[in-house]
């Protein structure tokens, strides 16, 4: 699938450096810019300070503030509530997807990530 270079900025919120590295490399190869946050708190801070971020890829299982609570906090903030949030999680059961969607994410992808599926999700929600 040939993709236009968009240079849209995507925030990756994940506490695992290897996940961040892999996602960043894939997104950059597809023409996206990435911003990284190692915690939900850091991600929320970056979202409120950078109005050019078009989407969040949210790890749902993080210490301190998990992805469910972080999604709730984003949705409560008028300035950033409309930013698409994609749950990225190792929890792959159907009820896990339902739980993520009920928490307010716009879409869901399980690990290991199918890159073509992720790209389709990004295109669906950014354009």
MOLIN-V559140 format. One record per backbone hydrogen bond with DSSP energy under -0.5 kcal/mol. NH is the residue of the N-H (numbers start at 0). CO is the residue of the C=O. Records with the same first field share a line. If there is no record, write none. Layout:
# MOLIN-V559140
NH = CO + CO
This chain:
# MOLIN-V559140
5 = 3
6 = 30
8 = 51
9 = 32
10 = 54
11 = 9 + 34
12 = 10 + 56
13 = 11 + 36
16 = 14
19 = 15
20 = 16
21 = 17
22 = 18
23 = 19
24 = 20
25 = 21
26 = 22
27 = 23
28 = 24
29 = 25 + 26
30 = 27
31 = 26
32 = 7
34 = 9
36 = 11
42 = 38
43 = 39
44 = 40
45 = 41
46 = 42
47 = 43
48 = 44
49 = 45
50 = 48
52 = 49
53 = 8
54 = 8
55 = 83
56 = 10
57 = 55 + 85
58 = 12 + 56
59 = 87
61 = 59
64 = 62
65 = 63
66 = 59
67 = 59
69 = 65
70 = 66
71 = 67
72 = 68
73 = 69
74 = 70
75 = 71
76 = 72 + 73
77 = 75
79 = 76
80 = 76
82 = 79
83 = 53
85 = 55
86 = 84 + 106
87 = 57
88 = 86 + 108
91 = 89
95 = 92
96 = 92
97 = 93
98 = 94
99 = 95
100 = 96
101 = 97
102 = 98
103 = 99 + 100
104 = 99
105 = 84
106 = 84
108 = 86
110 = 88
114 = 112
117 = 113
118 = 114
119 = 115
120 = 116
121 = 117
122 = 118
123 = 119
124 = 120
125 = 121
126 = 122
